[in-house]
Amino acid sequence: MTDSICSQLTDACLHMLTESMQLDLNHIESELSSYTPEEQVNAISYIENLYFVSQQIKEGVSTVVDYNELYCESDTKFNVLQQGMFDAIKLTLEFHGEELWKELHTHTNRGGEDWFPIVIFKEPLEDYCSSFRLKTIYRGCNESEHQAGSFGQCWSSCKQTAIDFAFNKYPELDYSQRRVYQAEVSCEDIIWIPMVSAESEVVIKRDAKLENLQEILPHQLKLSLQAS
């Protein structure tokens, strides 16, 4: 990470983001890369300030009031990352470990139109092997994920939800590049199935073996939409 923007963060801050919070640094890096050099410097400084004050609170030197004073709101693109990191790091004041990762993953701004950091789940949070051996899952995403052979961790057990993610949830995306995929995944490769998820979400390992992976073809999508 020598040449990355995130490498400008202190080791202590990086450790909190990647180890304590298990955030996807590449996702943060991608957002930072779309900013001007001046905005990047300001973003790094802002994340460091959030980290510093959060640590001061844990040590009893500062309070949540001090943290809240760091909140920024403007109409600039840079502000999207500021608010996302503000909300994410604030969660570390109340949660840690698995509970923190779950709170980050289910945050109201995750998966919406606003940017929010992504959690990398490394180990299963629950054991589902007593419930099933294989589970059918669906993902609505860009065709580039299939081409790269690298799908995200978040799938759904509901085909219609995947279709919505592919074509309805993000209207600004190029529909010609959007696809819906179906696969089967073994119980050992499932990280977490949030019981409160309205999206019938299934979180799988990053290196999960996807069996019977196939694209749901346009005529099949049409039939699914007509039946919904």
Secondary structure, DSSP 8 states (H G I E B T S, - for coil): -TTSSGGGS-HHHHHIIIIIS-B-HHHHHHHHHTS-HHHHHHHHHHHHHHHHHHHHHHTTSS-HHHHHTT----SSTHHHHHHHHHHHHHGGGT--HHHHHHHHHT-TTTTSSS----B---S-SS--TTT-SEEEEEEEEEHHHHHHT---SEEES-HHHHHHHHHTS-TTS-GGGEEEEEEEEEGGGEEE--TT-TT-EEEE-TT---EEEEE--HHHHHHHHHH-
